[in-house]
Amino acid sequence: MTKIKDIISVLENIAPRGYQENYDNSGLITGTFDSDISGVLITLDCIESVVDEAIRKKCNLIIAHHPIVFKGLKQLNGKNYVERTIIKAIKNDIAIYAIHTNLDNVHNGVNAKIAEKLELENVQILAPKADTLLKLEVFVPIDSTAKLLDAIHEAGAGNVGNYSHCSFKVTGTGSFRPNENAQPSIGQPGQQESAQEDKVELIFPAVLRHKVISAMNRAHPYEEVAHFIQSVENTNQQVGAGMIGELPSSKTPEDFLAYLKEKMSLKVIRYTPFDGSEIKKVALCGGAGSFLLGHAKAQSADAFVTGDFKYHEFFDGEGKTMIADIGHYESEVFTKELIDGFIRENFANIATYLSEVDTNPVKYF
């Protein structure tokens, strides 16, 4: 029987919780990891009516993009919609799991889904993150290098952009003296020894630190593994905010807005004038993305598609980049399809449902 922890393991392999922003609250909000799954309901927001839907459909796991709990709860007495939702979920033994900014920040996450909807080409992350990579240096006898590298690569180290199994090595002489308590694979206790060794260097995501080091220790022949881990300032091209790409063909501003409406199933778009004649390069960010306008302009985006722009922020487009505010809910609603796809690819025996509840708190007249 598939358990909640099995679903979470797959989702957090795709979007590790270490990639969420520090204000966020992704993860299992209610429920227990070892519960068997009867069905999964996928939603953008988990509110009371969504819990009611889960009850009707006999789903004991709700996967939401937005966490119902952002701040600490000191009381649970039903005085607001957050507390009422949590109480109803707990009373009905329904687990709530949120996968939020960690899914925003991965290369195959929320923004990739929007880029897919817009059929963008040559897609890249708009603002890659720094401080998410580490470098491993490890010394290994030369006849064990291949085995060690295989293990470390399998754990996820050595991937750089479109390249995998990347490493660098140099050969030299290592020296050591085992004490009387040692059980060396080379040499004898109390005697100075030396061995031809490779120094191997690899880059890996910081979220995989435990996995990579565990793989290294299992595959290494030495009792004590000489290694160093360093932070690197390189930006991680696979992790970050927003995306940027190109339309299949250039469009006039009017045609682009009509195209955007059609592809994203929109009722209305708030937008700014564009001084250019055609739109080709498009930046985007699901949800509230005004903080990325500078990145979009710096990369000469003709248009920036996102939500939640404030009045005065619209002036910052300056005619150089069209700001197309399509709404927070409207930009992220297709995340339900994205999550559903991840689960179906990995679990053939789980019933999944896309929530039919329109959780958008913003209405148009």
C-alpha angles and dihedrals in degrees: 000000000000114000131205090251089059092058092045092050091056094045094047091048086059096039111018114209088232087075095061119107117258093250093054132100107204118159139063106336099175132010136038130284095230097055117121114242120241095175142333126235115196121205142159093229129019109221133151095276090053091054088051088053091051090052092051092048093044093240116152095186126062116190111198131180094213118053113238088212117053100152131039117279114222095177136026108201103125098255093139139022093264094056093042091052093050093046092050092048093050094045090053095042093244120152120218119205123183126201106182132141092006086064090045091054102052124090094240096042139093097321092046088057091053091048088051091052090052091044092233119179132210089025121190136168109272098215111019115203126244125208094042097102134076132192121224122204114187133172117220137167108264095241090058098045097095093050092047093049092049090054095046093046090050088055090057105266125133100038114137116174109297092354129086135187091037118166143140127218140181127187126231144136122285121199131195144152117219116216125225093273095053126104100202122191087210125040134353133288113269095019127106109242137184134195139183105253140177120227104216123196126194138165119227139168113270091231088066095053097113093044094048095046092047090052091048093052093048094050099041117096096211124094089221114034114213107216143140131210120203134181114239127205095215114124115245108238091198096055130054149078128307130347138244131203145137133272115241087248135006118266136195113249090255093049091047092054090050090048091050091050092051098045096045096037093238132174096195141006127202107210145164129231119269121215095204126085099230139028118220110139114062129188121194145179128185115233121358105000108155089116088070098056091098090055091049092051093044089057092047096247111179091207137018117205118198142106144256100041114168121227098257092044090065089069089064091074086074091190091287095095123026110229110214110189106192097170133267097261093041093053094051107032092098088063085088089066091047095054092043089055092052092052096045091050090057106029119045094174100054123099109226128185132189108227114253092202114109099223095179106127090196117084131187127217 
